[in-house]
Amino acid sequence: MNQEQLTTLLRTLLQFAGGIAVGCGWLDADTATTLTGALVTLIVTVWGLYVRRNAGLVAAAAALPAVKAILAAPATAQAVPSPKVRPSE
């Protein structure tokens, strides 16, 4: 699942939950909209930081069929479970 798909799914689920909260009278519509926007922003930011860490970037590169081998720092190579990723010496 890519980041755009995750964002869309997350936004839809939060809008659904916000709709239930508004329907039950727990929140007003403006508060639900504000909370949905804030939560989507925070969660997508945290997800983006996680995916773009060194091991995440190397794992994404190793998943590409055109990539045959990657030399990485020993700690990064250990964090990526791929036979394509080898520690540099």
Residue pairs with C-beta under 8 A, 6 or more apart in sequence:
1 9
3 44
3 47
3 48
3 51
6 44
6 47
7 40
7 44
10 39
10 40
10 43
10 44
11 36
11 40
14 35
14 36
14 39
14 40
15 36
18 27
18 32
18 33
18 35
18 36
19 32
21 27
21 32
22 28
22 29
22 32
27 35
50 56
51 60
54 72
54 73
54 76
54 79
55 76
55 79
55 80
58 70
58 72
58 76
58 77
58 80
58 85
59 80
59 82
59 85
61 67
61 70
62 70
62 80
62 82
62 84
62 85
63 82
67 84
68 84
69 84
69 85
69 86
70 82
70 84
70 85
70 86
71 77
71 86
71 87
71 88
72 80
72 85
72 86
72 87
72 88
73 87
73 88
74 87
74 88
76 85
77 85
77 86
77 87
77 88
78 87
